[in-house]
Amino acid sequence: MSPTETAAIILTGVFIMAMAAIAVQTAENQRRERQLQLLAIRNRIRGTEHLLDSLPVEFQTQTLRTLMIQTLRALWISAAKLDRGVNAQEQLQKLAEREKEPFSPPSFPANQLTLFMDRNTAQRSRSLVRETAQLIIELKQKNLISFDAAQQQLMHLKNAYQRCNCDLVLHEAQDMLTNRGPHVAIHRLGQL
């Protein structure tokens, strides 16, 4: 074999190994990208399920529940496309059953000053309302929900947020009354 033939064989071998390495690296990059997308989808699923399960039923509407269930359905379908091992069919079946469940939000308690029994519950509920509004805004930005439907849900959530704020103020006032007792306003005004 001449030196030219030996060099050509070596270069061909190096070229084949380089192509194989590029193909393996490309496949690995695609696998990692799929895993990152799947992780992001699972985080969104977990967050949406948490909102659906934890948002006080007094602040939920049938439209809001349906919207969150449809969002979860789309996320599970996306997860199934990325990873066949995901138990998406089971989850989709659970969502279909949940969607069929009758829903009627309870009325606000009569003869009760606040909706929530304590300050922490009111703060937690306010945070959940805020997170739900952020979800609606995100869906609107991705054009997954119409502008009018988003505005309607955001107005409802704004009212719920204000109700939580009112409860917080009332609980703080009740705490002040129990901890410090009532004070005469005129005497305090004179001290200012």
N, C-alpha and C positions, 0 to 999 in steps of 0.2 A: 504494500500500500504506500502510496506516495504521501508526502506531508500535506498536500492540498486535500486529498481525500480524508486523511485523519482529522484535519482541521474542520472540514465540512461535517463529518460525523459528530465531532465534539460540539460544534455550533448547533447542529440539529438537535442533539441531546439537551443542550442548555436551553434551546428555544422551547422544546417540548416540556421540560421541567418548569420553565417560567410560565408557560401557558397553563399548566396544571396548577401551579401555585396561585395564579391569578383566578382561575376558576374556583378553587377551594376557598380563597379569600372572599370572592364575590358571594359565594353561597353562604359563608359564615356571616358576612355583613347583612345579607338579606334575612337570615335567621334571627340575628340580633335585632334588626329593625322590626321584624314581626313580633318578637317578644316584647319590645318596648311599646309598640302599639297595643298589644294585648294587655300589658300592664296598665297603660293609661285607660283603656276601656274598662278594665276591671275596677279601677279606682272610681271612675265615673258611675259604674253600676252600683258600687258600694255606697257612694254618696247619695245617689238618687233613691236607692232602697231605704237608706236611713231617713231621708226626708219623707218618703211615702209612709214609713212606719211610725215616725216620731212626731211629725207635725200634728199639733193638737187638732182633733177632729172638728172642733168648733170653727177652725179657720180653713178647713178643707171644703172644696166644692166638688160636685160631680165632674165638672169640666177639668178642674185641676188634677183630680185623681186620674182621670182618663189620660190627660196629657203626660203625667209622670209614668203611667203604665205603658203608654205608647213609646215614650223615650226609652224605658227599660227594654222593651221588645226590640227596638232598633239596635240598642247596644248589644243585646245578647246575639242578635243575628250577625252583627259585625264581629263579635268575638268568635262565633262559630266559623266564620269565613277565614279567620286568621289561624285558628287551632281547632282541628277536628275532634280533639280530645275533650273539649269543653262540653259539659252536659247542658247544652242550650235547649234541647227539645224539652227536657224536664222543666227547666225554668220558664220556657214559653208556655208550657201547659199550666204551670202555677199562676202565671200572669193572666192567662185566659180565665181561669177559675176566679181569680181575684177581681177581674173586671166584671164578671157576672154577678158578684155578690151585691146585694142591694145596699145602697148607701144613702143615708139621710143624716146630715149633721145634726147633732143635738142642739137644742136651743140653749141660750145662755141662762145660767141659773137665776131663778127669780128670787127676789128679796135677799140678794147677796151683793155686797158692795164691789167685790173684785171677782174676776173669773178664776184666778189662780189662788191656791190656798197659801202660798208663801212667795217670798221675793225671788228665791232661787229658781222656782218653777217659771215665774214670769220672765226672768232673764233668759233662761234656757229656751223658752218658747219664742221670745223675741229674736234670739240668734237663729232658730230654725226658720222663722219667717223670713229673715234676711237672706239666709242661704237659699231658700226656695225662690225668692225674688232674683237672686243671682243666677239660678238655674234658668229661670224664664228669660232673663236678659241674654244669657248665653245661647239659648235656643233661638231667640229672635235674631241675634247677630249671625247665626249660621243658617238663617232662613228655613229653619225646621218648623217654625210656627208663624202664623200670619201676624202682621203688625197689630191688627184689631184684637185678635185673641190674646196676644201678649199684653196689650194695654189694659184689657179688661181684667186679666189675672193680676197684673201689677197694681191696679187700683184696689182690688180686693186685698192683696197682701199689704198694701200701704195702710189700709184701714185696720188690718189685723196688727200691724206693727204699732200703730197709734194706740190700739187697745192694750197691747202689752206695756207700752210706755205709761199709760194711765194707771194700770195695775201696779207698776213699779213705784210710781209717785205715791199712790195710796198706801202701799205697804211701807214705804219709807216714812210717810206721815204717821202711820199707826205705830211703827217702831219708835219714832221720836216721842209720841204721846206716852207710850208705855215706859220708855226708859227715862225720860226727863219730866214727864207729867205736863199738864196744861199750864200755860203762862198767860198772864193778862197782856194783851197786845199794847195797851196804852202805856204801861210801865216800861215796856221794852222800847217803845217809840221814844220815850223821854230820855233813855240812856244813849240813844244814838246821837 
